[in-house]
């Protein structure tokens, strides 16, 4: 049966193909036979654009519904069986045979970044993720078409019943799952002016029947762009540039791109090459092409070593393509003047064994290096990974593409020691720009660098590109995509009129049903919350938005100023906390999964503790893990984050509960539910009853600032990954605390065991950690008071007398510090386990831990702490002095304990002597005469000599005679006289 197609479908396609519009159209086809209308829409597109549109991207999950290989053989077999009449042709088969179709799995859509297609077909809607949606839609050029095939439902109201593949990663065995993201996606389609929702007969659904498509008349000026042509002519008339370099500038497709090429060209002429240029733009603005043309000019101007880096080599396809275009435009020929080195990537060789007929992607190889040869000079352009580029310090020009996707510390390390020029680009709006704070915070530091910063002394030029190249300005599909995925995070930068008192701010739990309802006020509030999360130090992706909306374990809190009575507008959102409820896992499930080496999605902390500490009963406890906590950029550093976290802890500790408010709020909620109305968006935390939890936790990228923040609120670390995160370039750290102020046995046991294991790994996996992070990780509450002193015997077992002697010699500055470096691990253990009563200052503790546990030498510590070696050695000497004094005290205490007790002498000397003489008289030694004076005059014994006969004057004379024992030695004058004689 022949059905008449609504004329507005063709009018929409024709309007989008007009050169003055150059926008994309979007169609959502519902019904069992939705695939049969693909070739019809493609025919309309080819007719309206008056040129073949052959580049097609078809994304799917597992089942296309047809075979992609041996197509001709299957058609021949069908004809032999009589299924297809000879001479007739299947329109869908003709469509497939006459176009270049790239089939791609949804989990492999990263491969198509940097490519451009005419048509995008998205089948198997249940497998679509926000990440794949953002990647693929942005690959469609202006005048192209996006087609959604929803062949499992007949109306949009049934979208809530679609079981998305990503939902299996959300735990819903205890909690009920609500597909809020799909419902919001369905409601948002009405807001896209270039979209029609049709059935499998191309009949427009009722909600879109009122839409009127305005016709567009195309003029010659719309095609030629007179302002751009005039600008190119003015460039050609300038005499400052050479002929070849002019030809590069006129390759710009927009005014923004042309001006960017000119600015980079002028930058390359500067005599001071230690300069930085930063380009920020949304997707499809041509920044990679501009960088490629400028790099080709750098090779032409004999920049010897040019390095380029990006998160992946696939991100540089456009860059290397335009480097080749620029070199050819400058008069060089491939293989004659320059060589191209390709790297064949396994990712790009076919797709899971599917034969890519008429597709060039299956045989393409990625460019890795370009070598330009001149008569007396050679220039080389090489791709180096972000991890390796930080070690390369000799480049004349460094190009960093997609800096937002590279960890901030890695980008900063690229500038350290680099004396050459740097071109850096970053996407700030779109899929790659969801982590834009990583690059924007870096740009702010470049503008106001500190003296010790690697950016100090580097002139900075910033360039912003706004005009799109891939499609027309104000593309309706782009606006819809940015709205539904919250990709445009450049708004909400207003300065606050006044800062509210942190203690007066209140914490609210956000109702997610209302937040993702699609209402205008809720959408504005959602975008503000998401802007705060994106502007923090965390890297977000569109998938996180679906996690927040659909996962039954997610909770969202907002810190806001008190609401003013009579003011309808909500106060500014100051801080946002995203939380995941974890736990309540049966012990038998834990045993079964761990026995098979499996770990369920979600419940990060319970699974980690059960696997790290073999505590199989801990997952039965219920807790909450903070996923993100972010403060508005204009309110950071004012104590609002600490206030929000304190209220969050008090909320789950049930300290904010007000029975009167809870009862009144519950009654109001029941009334709204009876009327089938949405609940209020903000739920005051003092008016709702929280869940009963046992612990609170957090997981984050380990940095000194964040570690200090979480330790301040009572959290203690129990796990640090031994591998760096690919996303952030940091070690992932997990911390935990009881929900109240108690110290349960499991908390003490886990944290104590972690400290010992972490200390042992500091010289291995964690040797690259900043030493300033180590002391807070190792020091436990009450560290100084918890003393377990060694005895001398125990000390002698770990340190020989020779070791102790070497230590003493160093304290006396008689040997170099290298003589005691082997003793530092032993001394570190004695300090860590409190076997020595010694304490250090903060800086001394950092130096001691870095050298004793991480095995750093003096030069390494000077680089970490940025101090002079002489000062560090002086501090190190004080540390060893303290340790040696503590050991001396321990040894002295041992000998004092072993020595016999000495009774104090209370009698006078004469009394003791008289007692001795009396003892002699009793033994009939002789008679004793004493005159009562200080000395004894006579001791008479038979046949003995009296004392007076030996020493006149008695003992007094004996004592006095000591003064006269010294022989009189001649003085210097007497010696001189004797010599003269």
Secondary structure, 3 states (H helix, E strand, C coil): CCCCCCHHHHHHHHHHHCCCCCCCEEEEEECCCHHHHHHHHHHHHHHHHCCCCCEEEEEECCCCCCCCCCHHHHHHHHHHCCCCCCCCCCHHHHHHHCCEEEEEEHHHHHHHCCCCEEEEEECCHHHCCHHHHHHHHCCEEEEEEEEEEECCCCCHHHHHHCCCHHHHHCCCCCCCCCCHHHHHHHHHHHHCCCEEEEECCCCECHHHCCCCCCCCCCCHHHHHCHHHHHHHHHHHHCCCCCHHHHHHHCCCCCHHHHHHHHHHHHHHCCCCCCEEEEEEEECCCCHHHHHHHHHHHHHHCCCCEEEEECCCHHHHHHHHHHHHHHHHHCCCCECCCEEEEEECCHHHCCECCECCCCCCHHHCCEEEEEEEECCCCEEEEEECCHHHHCCCCCCCEEEECCHHHCCHHHHHHHHCCCCCEEEEEEEEECCHHHHCHHHHHHHHHHHCCCCCCCCCCCEEEEEEECCCCCCCCCCHHHHHHHHHHCCCCCCCCCCCCCCCCHHHCEEEEECHHHHCCCCHHHHHHHHHHHHHHHCCCCCCCHHHHHHHHHCCCEEEEEEECCCCCCCCCCCCEEEEEEEEEEECCCHHHHHHHHHCCCCCCCCHHHHHHHHHCCCCCHHHCEEEEEEEEEECHHHCCCCHHHHHHHHHHHHHCCCCCCHHHHHHHHHHHHHHHHCCCCCCCEEECCCCCCCCCCEEEEEEECCHHHHHHHHHCCCEEEEEEEEECCCCCCEEEEEEEECCCCCCHHHHHHHHHHHHHHHHHCCCCCCCCCHHHHHHHHCCCCCCCCCCCCCHHHHHHHCCHHHHHHHHHHHCCCCCHHHHHHHHHHHHHHHHCCCCCCCCCHHHHHHHHHHHCCCCCHHHHHHHHCCCHHHHHHHHHHHHHHHHHHHHHHHHHHHHHHCCCCCCCCCCHHHHHHHHHHHHHHCCCCEEECCCCCCCCEEECCCCCCHHHHCCCHHHHHHHHHHHCCCCCCCHHHHHHHHHC
